[in-house]
């Protein structure tokens, strides 16, 4: 699936402004369901969830900081 640069840029912005805060809320509530685990376990959960969200969206963010190749 090849997205145009402008489409990827807007999609990345939408993900960062809307999607990421929603993901953070879900992650915090998920950890809260575990009835406050130890600080090390909680840290590992947050680090894991922080990495997991970016893996499927890597193609959207690749090259966004570069100049538009079509221009």
Secondary structure, DSSP 8 states (H G I E B T S, - for coil): ----HHHHHHHHHHIIIIIHHHHHHHHHHHHHHTT---HHHHHHHHHHHHHHHHHTTHHHHTTTTS--TT-
